[in-house]
Amino acid sequence: MPVTRLIVMNGSGGAFTSIAATIPARRVEIREDEATGNGPQGLIYQKPDDNFTNSYTVSTPGPTMISITAFGRVPKGKMVHRSGAKPGDRVVVTGTIGDAASGLDIRRGGAVAAVLADDAAAREMLVGRYRLPQPRTALAGAVRDYAHAAMDVSDGLAGDIAKLCAASSVSAVIDAQSVPLSAAAATLLARGTIGIETIVSGGDDYEILCAIPENRFEAFAQAAARAGVAATSIGTVIAGASVPKFLDAQGREIALQRLSYSHF
């Protein structure tokens, strides 16, 4: 389970973590500084409220396997599900979308890598967003206090909005122009190197997707600002059972051939 899922379900950045590692040929100790991201072999995020409990390491003749388990706590009756969105709620997403998909393309030596060949800073940022996404733990309390429904954006924004809406028996209309982009992603989109479908279906963003009641949105936005997390309203929940629509600047529906990564 991604740490972002603990945030949206539990209103928690995680209570404690545990690691089990199976490493070829020889027994290797995993130090706490490495496990929390301080060492060169950092495995999980370092957060002020982390409580790293233990590690268990064994050797194997096979490939390296590392299992990290994160646990969270939530006050009774306060868990935020993806099934509570209601017509009229604002669809809100944190951070920026699409960076990780471009970072993966760079790692694969694709079109993005070629276009940004002379921009090392942009390449580093995009690859960093793919390889080490930062969970929005500071927003956990605000999600719990203000959201009707929430989930993490892991498989792709378009597909994850569809999942939230299906669980809530609603639909949504999304303004594609409002989807928050980094400067690098906006440049790639403007040049035609990537399209809006790549941005909203690429996945690995690990941002937070929320359905926020209209009368709570300003309070949520202020809480996000105090937490130092960008939160952008990108659309509206509507009644119905259709797949959520993404609209262009002229209000026309964008035909998406792919909504998200599929695990099966």
N, C-alpha and C positions, 0 to 999 in steps of 0.2 A: 504494500500500500504506500503510495507516495505521501510524503509529509504534507503536501497540499491537501490531501484528502482528510487528514486529521484536522486540519484547520477548518474546513467547511463542515465536517460532520460533528466535530467535538467542540468547535470554538476554542481549539487548543493548538499550540505549536508543538505538542508532543510532551509527554511526561517523562519518559525514559526510553533508551534504546539498548539493543543488544546485538552483538555480531557473532556469527559463526563462520569460520573460514576453513576451507579445505584447499591445501596448497601442494603442488607436485613436489616430489622427491625429498623434501626436507621439512622439518618443523620450523615454523616461523612465528615469532611473537608479534602480535599487533599491539603497539603501544597506544595509550589513550590519546596522545597528541596526534598520532597519525590518524586514528579513527575519527577524530573530531575535525580534521581538516587542517591542522597546524603543520603536520609533517609532509614530506614529499609524496607519501602514499595515501593522502587523505581520502577517506572513504565516505564520510557523511558530513553533514553541515555542522558548523560550530554555531551554536546559539547560546545566548546568555543563560537561558533556562534549561539547557540540556542537562540531563542526568545520565551520564554514560554508566551502565551498570556492570557489564562484563564482556569478555570475549572468550571464544573457545576455538582453538586452532588445532587441526590435525593434518597429517600428510596423506597424499594419495598418488597412485600411479597415473591418474587421469588428469583432466584439465582443472584449472583453478576455479573454485566455486566460493562465492561470498554471499552470505545471507544476512541481511540487516533487517531487524524487526523494530518498528517504532510503535510505542504505545501512547495513548492519550487518555485524558480524563475529561469528563463533561458533567456539569451539575445535572441532577435528575430532572428530566423533562425539558432540557434545553438543547438537545441535539438538533442540528439543522439538517433536514433531508433535502433531496432534490425534488420531492413530490409536493411542495407547498406553494408553488408559484400561482398567482391569481391574475386574471385579466386586469389590465391597468398598471400592473407593476412595471417598473423600469428594469430593463436588462442592463446589468452593469458588469464590467470586466476590469480587472486590475492590470497595471503594467502596460506592456506592449505585446502585440501579437505578431507571429510570423518570423521572429528572429531565429528561432531554433531551426526551422526548416531551411533557412538560408545558410545557417551554420553547418548543417549536415551536407548541403550541396557543396560548400567549400571543402569540407573534409573529403568529399568524393571527387573533387576536382572538376566540378560542373561549371555551368554558365556563370554563376555568381562569383566563383573563384576567379574566373577570367576577367570579369568586369571590374572586380575590386583588386586586381593584381597589384596596383600601385597605391592602395589604401590599406596599409597594414593595421591601422587602428580599427577600421570598420571590420576587417576580417577577424581580428582578435575578439572584438566585442560579440560578433555573431557566433563564432565558434564557442566562445565562453557561455553564451546563452544556451547553446545546445549541450555542452558537456557538463556545465555546473549551474543549472537554474537555481535561483534563490527563492525559496518558499516565503510567502508573505505572512510570516508568523505574527508580525506586529498587528495584523488586521483581524486576528482570530476573534477577539472580543467584540469588535464592531459587527462582524458577520453574525455572530450569535445573537447580538442585541437587536439588529435591524432587518436581517434578511428573512423573507418568507421561504426561500429555497436557495440552495447554493451547491456547487460542485467545482471540482478543479478542471482546468482546461489542459488535458493531457493528450488526448487523441487528435484533437483539432477543434477549433472554436465552433465551426458550423455543425459538426457532428455532436459535440457536447451540448450545444444549445438544443439540438433536436432531442437528445436523451433527457435533458431536464424537462423540456416541454411534454414529452411523452409520459414521463413519470407523474407530471402534474395535470395531465389531461387538458392541456392548453396548447396554443401555438404562439408564434411571435413574429414580429416584423422588425428587421434589423437594417439600419442605415449603414451600408458598407463604408461610406465616407467617414463615419464616426469611429470605426474600429481604430484603436490607437496603434500607431506605428512608430518605431524608432526612426531616426534620421536616415540611417543606412537602408532600412526596409522601404521607406518612402521614396528614396532615390532609386532603388532597384525597381520599384513599381512604376515610377514615372518614366524610367528608361525602357520599360517593357521586358526587363530581364526576368522578372517574375510577374505573375498575374494575381488577382485577388483570390482566386481559388487556392493557389499555393499558400497564401497567407492564412486563410481561414480554415484550411483543411490539413495543413502540414503537421500540426501537433508538437508535442514536447515543450509547450510554452510553460506549463505548470503555473499558470495564473489562476485567479479565482473568478468564477462566474456566479453572479448573484441575481436574484429577483428581489428588488427592493420596492416596497410600497411607496407610492408617490409622496405621501405625507411624511415619510421617514427619510427620503433621499437626501435632503439637505443635511440632516443630522449625520447620516452615514458618510456623506462627502466630507464633512468637517472632521469626523473621527478618522477617516482615511488620511486627510491632510495632516492631522496631528501625529499620526503614525508614520508619516513620510512615505505613504504608498499612493501612487497615482490610481485613481478610480474614475472610469469613464462610462457615462451612460450611452449605450449604442443602439437602443431600440425599446420596444414595448411588448409586453405579454398581451396576447389577445385570446378571445374565446375561439375554440375550434380544435380540430384534430389534424390539420394539415401540417406538412413539414414547414418549419419556420422559413420565411422568405428573406433574402438579402436583396436590398434595393440599391440601384446606382444613384448618381447625383440627379438624374432626371426622373427618379421614382419608378424606374422600370426594374422588373425582377431580373436578377442575375441567375442564369442557368448554371448550376454547379454540378459537374459530372461526378465529383467526389466530395464527400462531406468530412471525412476524417480517416485516420488510419484504422484498419480493421485487423483485429487480433486473430480472426478465424477465417 
